[in-house]
Structures are given as structure tokens and as C-alpha cells.
Amino acid sequence: MDDIRLLKLKHQGYCCTQIMVIMVLDMWGEQNPSLVDFSGGLCMGAGIEQGPCGILTGGMGILAMMSAGDQDRLIPMQEAFASFFIEQTRACGGTGCAGIAGKHYPAPDPETCGRLLKTSYDGLMAILVENGFDPADPPDRN
């Protein structure tokens, strides 16, 4: 993940999930404002203090987009990303947004969340490659 692009998007007011989606759309050379707006609903625990981190739910959504409905390919990738994410958040006490953001909740912790966003995005891309996907190649819906 490009750190400069991440910071620019954060300063434009996008949340973690939206940044992940925008980075994928940028890679594809596409724009989808409706998808970006939709993904904003997953940030900050989807409005539930103990809700899952938007990085986790955003990653799951990206995997679903890439697998284009192929559940046989999606489920192992989801399991791999969930395991990866759980390991990354172990020190935070779990995958809940409030636990990760700590005293900053209901805002993200710039240091913890920024590092988690970068690490998780890079891990997500690696999982896609390991499963035969080229993340730069949009899914074929035909």
C-alpha cells in the first residue's frame, strides 16, 4: 500500500474501509462513488462499539468482489484473511473496532489503525496472489 496515497485519502476524510476500496479501485483504474459510500457504513464497527473493525469487513468485501461469487474460492481466502487479521490484532484484545482504536474511539487511533490498515491491505493482496488472483486485474463478470 502506498503510504502517501493512504495519508492523502485519510486527510480527505475517508475511513479505513473506504481507503481499502479506493486503493483497489485505483489499481483497476476505476471509480465507483456508490461503492465507496456504501463501504463507509462498515467503518468504526459499523456503528456498533464492539462491532468488527472496518479493515476486516472491508477486506472480506474485497475478497468477495475478486472471487466474483465463486464461494469455493472465497471461503478459503476469507478464512486466511480472518486468521491473518486476528493475529495482527491480538495485542489489541480482538477484532472489535473499539478495542483496536482504544481511547480514540469513536475515531481511529492514527498510529495503531494506520499500521493495521497498511499491514492488512498488504496481507490481503498476498492472499489474493496465493490463491491465483492478480489483484490488479478486475474480476471478470461475464
HUZI-V932033 format. One line per field, one symbol per residue. phi: phi as a letter, one per 30 degrees, with the letter a starting at -180 (. if undefined). psi: psi as a letter, one per 30 degrees, with the letter a starting at -180 (. if undefined). burial: + if it has 24 or more other ideal C-beta (glycine too) atoms within 12 Angstrom, else -. Layout:
phi->???
psi->???
burial->???
This chain:
phi->.deddeddddddjdcedddedddddeddibbaeddddedddcdhihicecddeddddddddddddddhidddcdeddddddddededdceddikcdeddddhddeccddedddddddddddddddddddeciccedceddcd
psi->kjeeeeeeeeffgkleeeeeeeeeeeefhlkieeeeeefffflhghgkeglkkfeeeeeeeeeeeefhfjefeeeeeeeeeeeeeeefgeffgagkeeeefbffkglljeeeeeeeeeeeeeeeeeeeefggkjffjkkjg.
burial->+----+--++---++++++++++++++-------++--++-+++++----+++++++++++++++++------+--++-+++-+++-++--+--+++++++---+--++--++++++++++++++-++--+-+-+---+---
